[in-house]
Amino acid sequence: MRRTLVLFIAGAVIVAGGLIGLSLYSARPQKTEVVVVPAQGTTKGSPTAPVTLMEFADFQCSHCADFASGTLRRLEREYVATGKVRVVFRQFPVLGQESVWAAIGAECAAKQGKFWAFHDLLFRVRRGVDAGAFLPARLLAYARELGLDQEAFRACLQSGQVVEKIREDIQEGVKYGVEGTPSFVIGGRLIVGNQPYEVFKEAIEEALAQAR
């Protein structure tokens, strides 16, 4: 089943990489704000943090959005800002065509150092599954809103240059037993779903104790 899932998603990613260049049209940008926690690429926190929290998410997933606006913020304050935990975001687009387009757009934003700002914006404007929020033209509008280089972003969308990165994220998730979103890996432990904050805290504290 997991192999079938990988092949299905990987195929969707490839198709999206080809189709995204065919659907570029104008869209009204949405307001957003940048994150303030130190970040680089699709990671957030100190590279020397003793514990890594790996998140596998889909930008059309409502529970992923809830985690991003709630639990993640608490984890940032208590663990990421204090150098104890590093958060790594992995793409796992499983819900629809726009999930794949959103993943491609976010990875293109990462190439310009704006992944987390793009991440926050996408979760804020999501409407549901394939409801139009993540069409290619809207991704371009969001990139413009965040001040990204438009030509570079457009070229990234059209070239499919980030498709392999997304495929690798999917394969990494399947290796850990991920079958849906959001899913998390902390110290080798798989946590499925947007669990209460205490579940993440317990897993992190256990991982920190093992790292000492």
DADA-V920909 format. One record per pair of residues at least 4 apart in sequence whose ideal C-beta (glycine too) atoms are under 7 Angstrom apart, sorted by sequence separation. I is the first residue (numbers start at 1). J is the second residue. If there is no record, write none. Layout:
I_J + I_J
This chain:
1_5 + 2_6 + 3_7 + 4_8 + 5_9 + 6_10 + 7_11 + 8_12 + 9_13 + 10_14 + 11_15 + 12_16 + 13_17 + 14_18 + 15_19 + 16_20 + 19_23 + 35_39 + 39_43 + 45_49 + 57_61 + 61_65 + 62_66 + 63_67 + 64_68 + 65_69 + 66_70 + 67_71 + 68_72 + 69_73 + 71_75 + 72_76 + 73_77 + 74_78 + 75_79 + 76_80 + 77_81 + 78_82 + 95_99 + 97_101 + 98_102 + 99_103 + 100_104 + 101_105 + 102_106 + 103_107 + 104_108 + 105_109 + 106_110 + 114_118 + 115_119 + 116_120 + 117_121 + 118_122 + 119_123 + 120_124 + 121_125 + 122_126 + 127_131 + 134_138 + 136_140 + 137_141 + 138_142 + 139_143 + 140_144 + 141_145 + 142_146 + 149_153 + 150_154 + 151_155 + 152_156 + 153_157 + 154_158 + 155_159 + 162_166 + 163_167 + 164_168 + 165_169 + 166_170 + 167_171 + 168_172 + 169_173 + 170_174 + 171_175 + 172_176 + 174_178 + 185_189 + 191_195 + 195_199 + 197_201 + 198_202 + 199_203 + 200_204 + 201_205 + 202_206 + 203_207 + 204_208 + 205_209 + 206_210 + 207_211 + 208_212 + 39_44 + 67_72 + 75_80 + 76_81 + 79_84 + 80_85 + 94_99 + 109_114 + 110_115 + 127_132 + 133_138 + 134_139 + 143_148 + 148_153 + 156_161 + 173_178 + 178_183 + 185_190 + 186_191 + 195_200 + 58_64 + 79_85 + 93_99 + 109_115 + 127_133 + 144_150 + 156_162 + 37_44 + 57_64 + 80_87 + 93_100 + 126_133 + 143_150 + 183_190 + 184_191 + 125_133 + 183_191 + 191_199 + 106_115 + 109_118 + 176_185 + 183_192 + 191_200 + 75_85 + 93_103 + 143_153 + 173_183 + 182_193 + 91_103 + 106_118 + 122_134 + 182_194 + 191_203 + 105_118 + 106_119 + 140_153 + 177_190 + 140_154 + 176_190 + 189_203 + 106_122 + 187_203 + 186_203 + 139_157 + 186_204 + 187_206 + 102_122 + 187_207 + 121_142 + 136_157 + 186_207 + 187_210 + 118_142 + 121_146 + 118_146 + 117_146 + 89_119 + 53_85 + 55_87 + 57_89 + 98_130 + 102_134 + 114_146 + 51_84 + 96_129 + 97_130 + 101_134 + 49_83 + 50_84 + 51_85 + 52_86 + 53_87 + 54_88 + 55_89 + 56_90 + 58_92 + 61_95 + 95_129 + 96_130 + 101_135 + 105_139 + 109_143 + 114_148 + 45_80 + 49_84 + 55_90 + 57_92 + 58_93 + 60_95 + 98_133 + 101_136 + 44_80 + 49_85 + 52_88 + 54_90 + 56_92 + 58_94 + 60_96 + 98_134 + 112_148 + 46_83 + 49_86 + 58_95 + 98_135 + 112_149 + 60_98 + 101_139 + 37_76 + 47_86 + 60_99 + 109_148 + 45_85 + 46_86 + 59_99 + 112_152 + 45_86 + 58_99 + 112_153 + 45_87 + 60_102 + 37_80 + 43_86 + 44_87 + 59_102 + 37_81 + 43_87 + 59_103 + 43_88 + 108_153 + 111_156 + 42_88 + 42_89 + 59_106 + 108_156 + 108_157 + 68_120 + 105_157 + 104_157 + 69_123 + 108_162 + 68_123 + 107_162 + 65_123 + 104_162 + 107_165 + 64_123 + 107_166 + 65_126 + 104_166 + 59_122 + 103_166 + 59_123 + 60_126 + 59_126 + 42_110 + 41_110 + 60_129 + 44_116 + 42_115 + 41_115 + 59_134 + 91_166 + 39_116 + 92_169 + 91_169 + 92_170 + 90_169 + 16_97 + 20_101 + 35_116 + 92_173 + 35_117 + 90_172 + 34_117 + 90_173 + 9_93 + 16_100 + 20_104 + 9_94 + 12_97 + 16_101 + 32_117 + 35_120 + 92_178 + 94_180 + 13_100 + 17_104 + 94_181 + 12_100 + 16_104 + 32_120 + 32_121 + 92_181 + 30_121 + 32_124 + 30_125 + 27_137 + 26_137 + 27_138 + 23_135 + 24_136 + 25_137 + 29_141 + 30_142 + 23_136 + 24_137 + 28_141 + 29_142 + 32_145 + 23_137 + 27_141 + 32_146 + 29_144 + 30_145 + 67_182 + 20_136 + 24_140 + 29_145 + 56_173 + 64_181 + 64_182 + 63_182 + 85_204 + 61_181 + 61_182 + 56_178 + 58_181 + 71_194 + 74_197 + 57_181 + 84_208 + 56_181 + 57_182 + 75_200 + 79_204 + 56_182 + 71_197 + 55_182 + 56_183 + 67_194 + 66_194 + 55_184 + 71_200 + 54_184 + 63_193 + 53_184 + 54_185 + 63_194 + 53_186 + 51_186 + 21_157 + 51_187 + 20_157 + 21_158 + 20_158 + 18_160 + 17_160 + 17_163 + 14_163 + 13_163 + 13_166 + 51_204 + 13_167 + 51_207 + 10_167 + 51_208 + 50_208 + 10_170 + 51_211 + 9_170 + 50_211 + 6_170 + 6_171 + 6_174 + 5_174 + 2_174 + 5_179
